[in-house]
């Protein structure tokens, strides 16, 4: 009998003796973070093919948040914000190499998550939580930045995106880690067939998640599982069982497999009898990457543009909270909420006070979804791109202080963040400043940001008079972190990750030659 | 005690003696047809404000058809197609005054539904059905074209759109009929406050529908109710109770009131115990009228453009079938289906053979939703604009043979059917022919019609080889009807509708001076 199966059976047997985790115990926490999945990719949020039965059921049993935002329209800063509860401009996940640039953690990035930041698993540890990340890390891949150095007890996954394959000369293939040592590389031990899109990685990540849950159930220790599968990020992949099954092509196949996996995880919680003591949240790191074209990108539903932009399509995310017996089933909650709230909310669920030595951007959402779902908290959403506050949402209104899609040069190269969409003066190809007279939209009447409210109206002046002080206060009190995403160097790539010796997979490290990273968007 | 209340109570009392309507009896039929409501206006189809709890519940209890189409992107032809089961180009609801023009029935239209057409209520009558239309007719307003001359036993509503107010000199206000006589006019006896948007018309239409249902239940006669409320057509209106309640502005208020009304009607069926013997279908006449701007138009979700166009936003409709005990709850059915199927399906439900002396475009959907929801029928969808076949869908593929939004002249006047959307070579402002090399899209991967499939691919050639014979066959066998929407005349306006004498509301009829109507789009 294999280890995981044995563990699972033990867990089943131990049901009756494990009822200690009552209402008073802090719940387990599972955050499922998708990669480049768009708001409009879920059936319950209007994807016409309606191929997410498990997520739709999760919403029907839980609470849907249609006004949930990421902290940045790109993966690394978004993930850093989730784990620190702070805007990237505070936690250092941004660049000052250019104005309003999206930066992330490619293999040549020198920086990573600052040691001055406090990550969610580091605090949860104090209350006895065991934390595991499954999937994509993306908070820096040099040794000191990896998950086990930053609060996680366990990790199975990769530090960077699964781009490739590379020939390991100019650029190494990205390693896959099991805890603190690599166990192979993408396109080598962990195959992704670029031609067919076949890869069993989601199945591996699912099994890693399920095994962790089983193990923690058996050990009767509260756990934090950060399940960060990356199948919907280009190059998009799915396992053979799902390939060709979607009406939506390969991207849809990947969504179907992730949806299936979500269903398996929730089902396992029920089987183990811990559904009432496990808080689960599903969301995505940024909007669908429309520039990846029809077969490798998702849908942002009725929203404007996508990943890399601060329009709704770039930052509004699918979001479902699920906690049977605690969260009333089938509710929709219109609270303006953010991936950074998951930090504060998780601490609240664990009964831990948040750090008081730093500014936090996350709200505690527990009052919203546990007690009074109709009492919304009036809070702004800040839309940053790199070092610039591009836009602010307050209530139904959103004010754009800067607009930019990308440069005409990039557009000519085929990089288009808003294919088929063009709102004059809004989806600009130059960085356009509107701070003296922001573009204001009513997102209820006009979720697609197509009809700026006339500056001559009373409505515009009223909104401006309410948003301006919020922006002024934010800017005046903001203490920006030291930017971590400024320097690049081929020497820091994943040439010789820990564990490479055992596998005979160490590559020669080239000489260091750092440069200021270029961030064209 | 008022009439309706008495009727209602009697109906309740008569429950036990009225169980004759068993499975063998033909069911009552209710078709709820909205006006300019878009695919994306329902919560269950992704409207971010999720303000349609009754429609969402209807879908959860019934069957959702995400691939349901109207027959034309404009109201009159769409409605004529519903009631005849035939494409407008066959039933005469089109114009030959220009190429590919959208035509409808404004007050100056001379024509209307041809006496050679057979309308649904005319056939249902043979099986003892009593038919009522509540709301907008739009199949011609001259005496011979009105509902009671075309198979309906009862009518409460208006023959034309609720444009206005007019001063009754150059143009009369549109009459509201009760059966064969007018009972007032819009903006006079039936107020719509253009400033506030307040009107209690939806409440009146709701009550008319409920009273009819009660009456038929009492009389134990099968009925056909065609409930065609128009609150979501500009000028958009709602009653005081709903005004200001939506997150979406006035349009959302109207949707909320319609959603409430749908809930009331379904609830009444349950109260009367006839939910198992009443087939209900909800849909809309064409896509959201995006040109009406953010406060007076709805959402077409992820689809391209809207009303007046043959892109998905113009013709794909929200569609829900509901029939407890017969249609399995909560299913999604991907059958390519059409408003014309409602004709054929209704006849099938009533146990009547469809007319065999003419071409019908409607399918009988009963096998799809009653017996084998997974056995889809392979049938094309034809997208017409006036006298031109603009596009064809077969399976997931759609081929555009002609593209056009509207002319640059109209665009300069502010008429924009695709605000904020621009797909080069697709959303053209000239009538562009592609018949030698149609633009082909895969609507599963690319529901927004943004990425035409390259003609150089095997996929393109394969699709073309399958679609071409379908188009050829259609064109070769098509017998176009005599166009009814070519001639206009101020003399035919609603100056002196039947019943005007009793009300003292007859207006002087100007001299006849017919002209060829101009259809700019």
Interface residues (C-beta under 8 A of the other chain):
Chain A: X40 X43 X44 X45 X46 X47 X48 X49 X50 X64 X66 X67 X246 X247 X248 X249 X251 X252 X293 X294 X295 X299 X301 X302 X304 X332 X334 X396 X419 X420 X421 X422 X423 X426 X442 X443 X444 X445 X446 X447 X448 X449 X450 X451
Chain B: X40 X43 X44 X45 X46 X47 X48 X49 X50 X64 X66 X67 X246 X247 X248 X249 X251 X252 X293 X294 X295 X299 X301 X302 X304 X332 X334 X396 X419 X420 X421 X422 X423 X426 X442 X443 X444 X445 X446 X447 X448 X449 X450 X451
